[in-house]
Structures are given as structure tokens and as C-alpha cells.
Amino acid sequence: MSNKVQLSKDGKSIEFKQSETLPATAKKFRRSPDIDGFYRFVYENNLQKEAYTILESIAARRKTEKKKAEKAEKKKKK
């Protein structure tokens, strides 16, 4: 069980292996211990639908924020 994700002692958070540096590429990022632990936690607890919903909402919010920033930048240029 040493390679599985563990809950914290209070049971309110997830404990991951902390990596010291940020991966430079997307491929290395996906294979980092933190992301691997997250994927494993989601899979072992059957939270795929919930994780997908959360990630979709984050992506949609970032997309709208990006559009707003682009519009604001265009207005400044005029």
C-alpha cells in the first residue's frame, strides 16, 4: 500500500508524494507523482464523473476569463 494515495490523519485531505521541481513538458507533468496520485485516488474511489465535472467547470471558467481578457486588451488598443 506504499504506492497508493493516502488520506491525511484527519481524513479531510489527500496526501501525495511531493515532487521538488515542476515538470517541463506536458508528458512529464502527467507522469509526475502528484498527478499520478490524483489519478489513482480518483480511480480507486470511483470519482471519475465528479472529477470530470470539476475539470470541465474549471476549463470553461478559464476559457471565459481568457475571452474577457482578450476583449479588454482590444479595447485598450483602440
C-alpha positions, 0 to 999 in steps of 0.5 A: 500500500506504499504506492497508493494515495493516502488520506491525511490523519484527519481524513479531510485531505489527500496526501501525495508524494511531493515532487521538488521541481515542476515538470517541463513538458506536458508528458512529464507533468502527467507522469509526475507523482502528484498527478499520478496520485490524483489519478489513482485516488480518483480511480480507486474511489470511483470519482471519475464523473465528479472529477470530470465535472470539476475539470470541465467547470474549471476549463470553461471558467478559464476559457471565459476569463481568457475571452474577457481578457482578450476583449479588454486588451482590444479595447485598450488598443483602440 
